[in-house]
Amino acid sequence: MVFNNINPKKTHELSELIQRCGKIDKDILDYLEEANILNHYYIEARYPIDAPMVYPFEDAKQAIESVESIIKFIADKIIKN
């Protein structure tokens, strides 16, 4: 959004940001599921319960892959422009 001179409303909800960006470039909507996965981790990290969260290796791996795919998509779009 910033790359397109649009100031985004402040939010920590990645899926909401993806939906807003989808108004500029519909291709980013392909990453909505990844954003939903990542929202789960943000909420638990930001608002922890009594015990620290422990994630299985595969879940952590999926989260990292989701982040990497979203970053790659955005970086590729910026480089092309």
Phi and psi restraints in degrees (range 20) as a CNS / XPLOR table:
assign (resid 1 and name C) (resid 2 and name N)
       (resid 2 and name CA) (resid 2 and name C) 1.0 -62.4 20.0 2
assign (resid 2 and name N) (resid 2 and name CA)
       (resid 2 and name C) (resid 3 and name N) 1.0 -38.8 20.0 2
assign (resid 2 and name C) (resid 3 and name N)
       (resid 3 and name CA) (resid 3 and name C) 1.0 -59.5 20.0 2
assign (resid 3 and name N) (resid 3 and name CA)
       (resid 3 and name C) (resid 4 and name N) 1.0 -28.4 20.0 2
assign (resid 3 and name C) (resid 4 and name N)
       (resid 4 and name CA) (resid 4 and name C) 1.0 -99.5 20.0 2
assign (resid 4 and name N) (resid 4 and name CA)
       (resid 4 and name C) (resid 5 and name N) 1.0 21.5 20.0 2
assign (resid 4 and name C) (resid 5 and name N)
       (resid 5 and name CA) (resid 5 and name C) 1.0 59.9 20.0 2
assign (resid 5 and name N) (resid 5 and name CA)
       (resid 5 and name C) (resid 6 and name N) 1.0 36.9 20.0 2
assign (resid 5 and name C) (resid 6 and name N)
       (resid 6 and name CA) (resid 6 and name C) 1.0 -118.0 20.0 2
assign (resid 6 and name N) (resid 6 and name CA)
       (resid 6 and name C) (resid 7 and name N) 1.0 124.4 20.0 2
assign (resid 6 and name C) (resid 7 and name N)
       (resid 7 and name CA) (resid 7 and name C) 1.0 -83.7 20.0 2
assign (resid 7 and name N) (resid 7 and name CA)
       (resid 7 and name C) (resid 8 and name N) 1.0 114.0 20.0 2
assign (resid 7 and name C) (resid 8 and name N)
       (resid 8 and name CA) (resid 8 and name C) 1.0 -74.0 20.0 2
assign (resid 8 and name N) (resid 8 and name CA)
       (resid 8 and name C) (resid 9 and name N) 1.0 146.9 20.0 2
assign (resid 8 and name C) (resid 9 and name N)
       (resid 9 and name CA) (resid 9 and name C) 1.0 -65.6 20.0 2
assign (resid 9 and name N) (resid 9 and name CA)
       (resid 9 and name C) (resid 10 and name N) 1.0 139.5 20.0 2
assign (resid 9 and name C) (resid 10 and name N)
       (resid 10 and name CA) (resid 10 and name C) 1.0 -66.3 20.0 2
assign (resid 10 and name N) (resid 10 and name CA)
       (resid 10 and name C) (resid 11 and name N) 1.0 130.1 20.0 2
assign (resid 10 and name C) (resid 11 and name N)
       (resid 11 and name CA) (resid 11 and name C) 1.0 -161.3 20.0 2
assign (resid 11 and name N) (resid 11 and name CA)
       (resid 11 and name C) (resid 12 and name N) 1.0 155.0 20.0 2
assign (resid 11 and name C) (resid 12 and name N)
       (resid 12 and name CA) (resid 12 and name C) 1.0 -107.0 20.0 2
assign (resid 12 and name N) (resid 12 and name CA)
       (resid 12 and name C) (resid 13 and name N) 1.0 4.1 20.0 2
assign (resid 12 and name C) (resid 13 and name N)
       (resid 13 and name CA) (resid 13 and name C) 1.0 -86.7 20.0 2
assign (resid 13 and name N) (resid 13 and name CA)
       (resid 13 and name C) (resid 14 and name N) 1.0 100.0 20.0 2
assign (resid 13 and name C) (resid 14 and name N)
       (resid 14 and name CA) (resid 14 and name C) 1.0 -61.8 20.0 2
assign (resid 14 and name N) (resid 14 and name CA)
       (resid 14 and name C) (resid 15 and name N) 1.0 -37.5 20.0 2
assign (resid 14 and name C) (resid 15 and name N)
       (resid 15 and name CA) (resid 15 and name C) 1.0 -64.3 20.0 2
assign (resid 15 and name N) (resid 15 and name CA)
       (resid 15 and name C) (resid 16 and name N) 1.0 -34.8 20.0 2
assign (resid 15 and name C) (resid 16 and name N)
       (resid 16 and name CA) (resid 16 and name C) 1.0 -65.6 20.0 2
assign (resid 16 and name N) (resid 16 and name CA)
       (resid 16 and name C) (resid 17 and name N) 1.0 -42.1 20.0 2
assign (resid 16 and name C) (resid 17 and name N)
       (resid 17 and name CA) (resid 17 and name C) 1.0 -63.7 20.0 2
assign (resid 17 and name N) (resid 17 and name CA)
       (resid 17 and name C) (resid 18 and name N) 1.0 -41.4 20.0 2
assign (resid 17 and name C) (resid 18 and name N)
       (resid 18 and name CA) (resid 18 and name C) 1.0 -61.3 20.0 2
assign (resid 18 and name N) (resid 18 and name CA)
       (resid 18 and name C) (resid 19 and name N) 1.0 -43.1 20.0 2
assign (resid 18 and name C) (resid 19 and name N)
       (resid 19 and name CA) (resid 19 and name C) 1.0 -63.7 20.0 2
assign (resid 19 and name N) (resid 19 and name CA)
       (resid 19 and name C) (resid 20 and name N) 1.0 -40.9 20.0 2
assign (resid 19 and name C) (resid 20 and name N)
       (resid 20 and name CA) (resid 20 and name C) 1.0 -65.3 20.0 2
assign (resid 20 and name N) (resid 20 and name CA)
       (resid 20 and name C) (resid 21 and name N) 1.0 -42.2 20.0 2
assign (resid 20 and name C) (resid 21 and name N)
       (resid 21 and name CA) (resid 21 and name C) 1.0 -66.1 20.0 2
assign (resid 21 and name N) (resid 21 and name CA)
       (resid 21 and name C) (resid 22 and name N) 1.0 -27.3 20.0 2
assign (resid 21 and name C) (resid 22 and name N)
       (resid 22 and name CA) (resid 22 and name C) 1.0 -62.9 20.0 2
assign (resid 22 and name N) (resid 22 and name CA)
       (resid 22 and name C) (resid 23 and name N) 1.0 -20.9 20.0 2
assign (resid 22 and name C) (resid 23 and name N)
       (resid 23 and name CA) (resid 23 and name C) 1.0 -72.3 20.0 2
assign (resid 23 and name N) (resid 23 and name CA)
       (resid 23 and name C) (resid 24 and name N) 1.0 -21.2 20.0 2
assign (resid 23 and name C) (resid 24 and name N)
       (resid 24 and name CA) (resid 24 and name C) 1.0 -94.6 20.0 2
assign (resid 24 and name N) (resid 24 and name CA)
       (resid 24 and name C) (resid 25 and name N) 1.0 -43.4 20.0 2
assign (resid 24 and name C) (resid 25 and name N)
       (resid 25 and name CA) (resid 25 and name C) 1.0 -143.5 20.0 2
assign (resid 25 and name N) (resid 25 and name CA)
       (resid 25 and name C) (resid 26 and name N) 1.0 105.2 20.0 2
assign (resid 25 and name C) (resid 26 and name N)
       (resid 26 and name CA) (resid 26 and name C) 1.0 -62.0 20.0 2
assign (resid 26 and name N) (resid 26 and name CA)
       (resid 26 and name C) (resid 27 and name N) 1.0 -22.3 20.0 2
assign (resid 26 and name C) (resid 27 and name N)
       (resid 27 and name CA) (resid 27 and name C) 1.0 -61.0 20.0 2
assign (resid 27 and name N) (resid 27 and name CA)
       (resid 27 and name C) (resid 28 and name N) 1.0 -28.7 20.0 2
assign (resid 27 and name C) (resid 28 and name N)
       (resid 28 and name CA) (resid 28 and name C) 1.0 -69.1 20.0 2
assign (resid 28 and name N) (resid 28 and name CA)
       (resid 28 and name C) (resid 29 and name N) 1.0 -19.4 20.0 2
assign (resid 28 and name C) (resid 29 and name N)
       (resid 29 and name CA) (resid 29 and name C) 1.0 -63.6 20.0 2
assign (resid 29 and name N) (resid 29 and name CA)
       (resid 29 and name C) (resid 30 and name N) 1.0 -18.0 20.0 2
assign (resid 29 and name C) (resid 30 and name N)
       (resid 30 and name CA) (resid 30 and name C) 1.0 -64.0 20.0 2
assign (resid 30 and name N) (resid 30 and name CA)
       (resid 30 and name C) (resid 31 and name N) 1.0 -16.2 20.0 2
assign (resid 30 and name C) (resid 31 and name N)
       (resid 31 and name CA) (resid 31 and name C) 1.0 -101.8 20.0 2
assign (resid 31 and name N) (resid 31 and name CA)
       (resid 31 and name C) (resid 32 and name N) 1.0 12.2 20.0 2
assign (resid 31 and name C) (resid 32 and name N)
       (resid 32 and name CA) (resid 32 and name C) 1.0 -63.1 20.0 2
assign (resid 32 and name N) (resid 32 and name CA)
       (resid 32 and name C) (resid 33 and name N) 1.0 -39.9 20.0 2
assign (resid 32 and name C) (resid 33 and name N)
       (resid 33 and name CA) (resid 33 and name C) 1.0 -63.5 20.0 2
assign (resid 33 and name N) (resid 33 and name CA)
       (resid 33 and name C) (resid 34 and name N) 1.0 -42.7 20.0 2
assign (resid 33 and name C) (resid 34 and name N)
       (resid 34 and name CA) (resid 34 and name C) 1.0 -60.8 20.0 2
assign (resid 34 and name N) (resid 34 and name CA)
       (resid 34 and name C) (resid 35 and name N) 1.0 -41.6 20.0 2
assign (resid 34 and name C) (resid 35 and name N)
       (resid 35 and name CA) (resid 35 and name C) 1.0 -62.6 20.0 2
assign (resid 35 and name N) (resid 35 and name CA)
       (resid 35 and name C) (resid 36 and name N) 1.0 -40.5 20.0 2
assign (resid 35 and name C) (resid 36 and name N)
       (resid 36 and name CA) (resid 36 and name C) 1.0 -63.2 20.0 2
assign (resid 36 and name N) (resid 36 and name CA)
       (resid 36 and name C) (resid 37 and name N) 1.0 -38.8 20.0 2
assign (resid 36 and name C) (resid 37 and name N)
       (resid 37 and name CA) (resid 37 and name C) 1.0 -61.6 20.0 2
assign (resid 37 and name N) (resid 37 and name CA)
       (resid 37 and name C) (resid 38 and name N) 1.0 -45.7 20.0 2
assign (resid 37 and name C) (resid 38 and name N)
       (resid 38 and name CA) (resid 38 and name C) 1.0 -69.3 20.0 2
assign (resid 38 and name N) (resid 38 and name CA)
       (resid 38 and name C) (resid 39 and name N) 1.0 -32.4 20.0 2
assign (resid 38 and name C) (resid 39 and name N)
       (resid 39 and name CA) (resid 39 and name C) 1.0 -56.0 20.0 2
assign (resid 39 and name N) (resid 39 and name CA)
       (resid 39 and name C) (resid 40 and name N) 1.0 -39.1 20.0 2
assign (resid 39 and name C) (resid 40 and name N)
       (resid 40 and name CA) (resid 40 and name C) 1.0 -56.4 20.0 2
assign (resid 40 and name N) (resid 40 and name CA)
       (resid 40 and name C) (resid 41 and name N) 1.0 -44.0 20.0 2
assign (resid 40 and name C) (resid 41 and name N)
       (resid 41 and name CA) (resid 41 and name C) 1.0 -72.0 20.0 2
assign (resid 41 and name N) (resid 41 and name CA)
       (resid 41 and name C) (resid 42 and name N) 1.0 -36.4 20.0 2
assign (resid 41 and name C) (resid 42 and name N)
       (resid 42 and name CA) (resid 42 and name C) 1.0 -63.0 20.0 2
assign (resid 42 and name N) (resid 42 and name CA)
       (resid 42 and name C) (resid 43 and name N) 1.0 -48.2 20.0 2
assign (resid 42 and name C) (resid 43 and name N)
       (resid 43 and name CA) (resid 43 and name C) 1.0 -59.8 20.0 2
assign (resid 43 and name N) (resid 43 and name CA)
       (resid 43 and name C) (resid 44 and name N) 1.0 -45.1 20.0 2
assign (resid 43 and name C) (resid 44 and name N)
       (resid 44 and name CA) (resid 44 and name C) 1.0 -67.9 20.0 2
assign (resid 44 and name N) (resid 44 and name CA)
       (resid 44 and name C) (resid 45 and name N) 1.0 -34.0 20.0 2
assign (resid 44 and name C) (resid 45 and name N)
       (resid 45 and name CA) (resid 45 and name C) 1.0 -74.8 20.0 2
assign (resid 45 and name N) (resid 45 and name CA)
       (resid 45 and name C) (resid 46 and name N) 1.0 -36.5 20.0 2
assign (resid 45 and name C) (resid 46 and name N)
       (resid 46 and name CA) (resid 46 and name C) 1.0 -76.6 20.0 2
assign (resid 46 and name N) (resid 46 and name CA)
       (resid 46 and name C) (resid 47 and name N) 1.0 -36.4 20.0 2
assign (resid 46 and name C) (resid 47 and name N)
       (resid 47 and name CA) (resid 47 and name C) 1.0 -125.2 20.0 2
assign (resid 47 and name N) (resid 47 and name CA)
       (resid 47 and name C) (resid 48 and name N) 1.0 71.6 20.0 2
assign (resid 47 and name C) (resid 48 and name N)
       (resid 48 and name CA) (resid 48 and name C) 1.0 -68.1 20.0 2
assign (resid 48 and name N) (resid 48 and name CA)
       (resid 48 and name C) (resid 49 and name N) 1.0 149.8 20.0 2
assign (resid 48 and name C) (resid 49 and name N)
       (resid 49 and name CA) (resid 49 and name C) 1.0 -89.6 20.0 2
assign (resid 49 and name N) (resid 49 and name CA)
       (resid 49 and name C) (resid 50 and name N) 1.0 -170.4 20.0 2
assign (resid 49 and name C) (resid 50 and name N)
       (resid 50 and name CA) (resid 50 and name C) 1.0 -57.0 20.0 2
assign (resid 50 and name N) (resid 50 and name CA)
       (resid 50 and name C) (resid 51 and name N) 1.0 -48.6 20.0 2
assign (resid 50 and name C) (resid 51 and name N)
       (resid 51 and name CA) (resid 51 and name C) 1.0 -94.3 20.0 2
assign (resid 51 and name N) (resid 51 and name CA)
       (resid 51 and name C) (resid 52 and name N) 1.0 143.1 20.0 2
assign (resid 51 and name C) (resid 52 and name N)
       (resid 52 and name CA) (resid 52 and name C) 1.0 -64.5 20.0 2
assign (resid 52 and name N) (resid 52 and name CA)
       (resid 52 and name C) (resid 53 and name N) 1.0 146.7 20.0 2
assign (resid 52 and name C) (resid 53 and name N)
       (resid 53 and name CA) (resid 53 and name C) 1.0 -78.0 20.0 2
assign (resid 53 and name N) (resid 53 and name CA)
       (resid 53 and name C) (resid 54 and name N) 1.0 136.2 20.0 2
assign (resid 53 and name C) (resid 54 and name N)
       (resid 54 and name CA) (resid 54 and name C) 1.0 -121.5 20.0 2
assign (resid 54 and name N) (resid 54 and name CA)
       (resid 54 and name C) (resid 55 and name N) 1.0 124.5 20.0 2
assign (resid 54 and name C) (resid 55 and name N)
       (resid 55 and name CA) (resid 55 and name C) 1.0 -108.8 20.0 2
assign (resid 55 and name N) (resid 55 and name CA)
       (resid 55 and name C) (resid 56 and name N) 1.0 141.4 20.0 2
assign (resid 55 and name C) (resid 56 and name N)
       (resid 56 and name CA) (resid 56 and name C) 1.0 -62.3 20.0 2
assign (resid 56 and name N) (resid 56 and name CA)
       (resid 56 and name C) (resid 57 and name N) 1.0 151.3 20.0 2
assign (resid 56 and name C) (resid 57 and name N)
       (resid 57 and name CA) (resid 57 and name C) 1.0 -53.3 20.0 2
assign (resid 57 and name N) (resid 57 and name CA)
       (resid 57 and name C) (resid 58 and name N) 1.0 -45.5 20.0 2
assign (resid 57 and name C) (resid 58 and name N)
       (resid 58 and name CA) (resid 58 and name C) 1.0 -63.4 20.0 2
assign (resid 58 and name N) (resid 58 and name CA)
       (resid 58 and name C) (resid 59 and name N) 1.0 -36.7 20.0 2
assign (resid 58 and name C) (resid 59 and name N)
       (resid 59 and name CA) (resid 59 and name C) 1.0 -66.0 20.0 2
assign (resid 59 and name N) (resid 59 and name CA)
       (resid 59 and name C) (resid 60 and name N) 1.0 -43.8 20.0 2
assign (resid 59 and name C) (resid 60 and name N)
       (resid 60 and name CA) (resid 60 and name C) 1.0 -63.5 20.0 2
assign (resid 60 and name N) (resid 60 and name CA)
       (resid 60 and name C) (resid 61 and name N) 1.0 -41.5 20.0 2
assign (resid 60 and name C) (resid 61 and name N)
       (resid 61 and name CA) (resid 61 and name C) 1.0 -61.9 20.0 2
assign (resid 61 and name N) (resid 61 and name CA)
       (resid 61 and name C) (resid 62 and name N) 1.0 -43.6 20.0 2
assign (resid 61 and name C) (resid 62 and name N)
       (resid 62 and name CA) (resid 62 and name C) 1.0 -62.9 20.0 2
assign (resid 62 and name N) (resid 62 and name CA)
       (resid 62 and name C) (resid 63 and name N) 1.0 -40.4 20.0 2
assign (resid 62 and name C) (resid 63 and name N)
       (resid 63 and name CA) (resid 63 and name C) 1.0 -63.8 20.0 2
assign (resid 63 and name N) (resid 63 and name CA)
       (resid 63 and name C) (resid 64 and name N) 1.0 -44.2 20.0 2
assign (resid 63 and name C) (resid 64 and name N)
       (resid 64 and name CA) (resid 64 and name C) 1.0 -63.3 20.0 2
assign (resid 64 and name N) (resid 64 and name CA)
       (resid 64 and name C) (resid 65 and name N) 1.0 -42.8 20.0 2
assign (resid 64 and name C) (resid 65 and name N)
       (resid 65 and name CA) (resid 65 and name C) 1.0 -64.0 20.0 2
assign (resid 65 and name N) (resid 65 and name CA)
       (resid 65 and name C) (resid 66 and name N) 1.0 -36.3 20.0 2
assign (resid 65 and name C) (resid 66 and name N)
       (resid 66 and name CA) (resid 66 and name C) 1.0 -63.9 20.0 2
assign (resid 66 and name N) (resid 66 and name CA)
       (resid 66 and name C) (resid 67 and name N) 1.0 -46.3 20.0 2
assign (resid 66 and name C) (resid 67 and name N)
       (resid 67 and name CA) (resid 67 and name C) 1.0 -60.1 20.0 2
assign (resid 67 and name N) (resid 67 and name CA)
       (resid 67 and name C) (resid 68 and name N) 1.0 -47.4 20.0 2
assign (resid 67 and name C) (resid 68 and name N)
       (resid 68 and name CA) (resid 68 and name C) 1.0 -61.7 20.0 2
assign (resid 68 and name N) (resid 68 and name CA)
       (resid 68 and name C) (resid 69 and name N) 1.0 -39.8 20.0 2
assign (resid 68 and name C) (resid 69 and name N)
       (resid 69 and name CA) (resid 69 and name C) 1.0 -69.1 20.0 2
assign (resid 69 and name N) (resid 69 and name CA)
       (resid 69 and name C) (resid 70 and name N) 1.0 -38.1 20.0 2
assign (resid 69 and name C) (resid 70 and name N)
       (resid 70 and name CA) (resid 70 and name C) 1.0 -67.0 20.0 2
assign (resid 70 and name N) (resid 70 and name CA)
       (resid 70 and name C) (resid 71 and name N) 1.0 -44.6 20.0 2
assign (resid 70 and name C) (resid 71 and name N)
       (resid 71 and name CA) (resid 71 and name C) 1.0 -61.8 20.0 2
assign (resid 71 and name N) (resid 71 and name CA)
       (resid 71 and name C) (resid 72 and name N) 1.0 -43.0 20.0 2
assign (resid 71 and name C) (resid 72 and name N)
       (resid 72 and name CA) (resid 72 and name C) 1.0 -62.3 20.0 2
assign (resid 72 and name N) (resid 72 and name CA)
       (resid 72 and name C) (resid 73 and name N) 1.0 -44.5 20.0 2
assign (resid 72 and name C) (resid 73 and name N)
       (resid 73 and name CA) (resid 73 and name C) 1.0 -57.5 20.0 2
assign (resid 73 and name N) (resid 73 and name CA)
       (resid 73 and name C) (resid 74 and name N) 1.0 -49.3 20.0 2
assign (resid 73 and name C) (resid 74 and name N)
       (resid 74 and name CA) (resid 74 and name C) 1.0 -65.7 20.0 2
assign (resid 74 and name N) (resid 74 and name CA)
       (resid 74 and name C) (resid 75 and name N) 1.0 -44.5 20.0 2
assign (resid 74 and name C) (resid 75 and name N)
       (resid 75 and name CA) (resid 75 and name C) 1.0 -61.5 20.0 2
assign (resid 75 and name N) (resid 75 and name CA)
       (resid 75 and name C) (resid 76 and name N) 1.0 -42.1 20.0 2
assign (resid 75 and name C) (resid 76 and name N)
       (resid 76 and name CA) (resid 76 and name C) 1.0 -61.7 20.0 2
assign (resid 76 and name N) (resid 76 and name CA)
       (resid 76 and name C) (resid 77 and name N) 1.0 -40.2 20.0 2
assign (resid 76 and name C) (resid 77 and name N)
       (resid 77 and name CA) (resid 77 and name C) 1.0 -64.2 20.0 2
assign (resid 77 and name N) (resid 77 and name CA)
       (resid 77 and name C) (resid 78 and name N) 1.0 -42.0 20.0 2
assign (resid 77 and name C) (resid 78 and name N)
       (resid 78 and name CA) (resid 78 and name C) 1.0 -66.9 20.0 2
assign (resid 78 and name N) (resid 78 and name CA)
       (resid 78 and name C) (resid 79 and name N) 1.0 -42.8 20.0 2
assign (resid 78 and name C) (resid 79 and name N)
       (resid 79 and name CA) (resid 79 and name C) 1.0 -63.4 20.0 2
assign (resid 79 and name N) (resid 79 and name CA)
       (resid 79 and name C) (resid 80 and name N) 1.0 -39.4 20.0 2
assign (resid 79 and name C) (resid 80 and name N)
       (resid 80 and name CA) (resid 80 and name C) 1.0 -66.3 20.0 2
assign (resid 80 and name N) (resid 80 and name CA)
       (resid 80 and name C) (resid 81 and name N) 1.0 -26.5 20.0 2
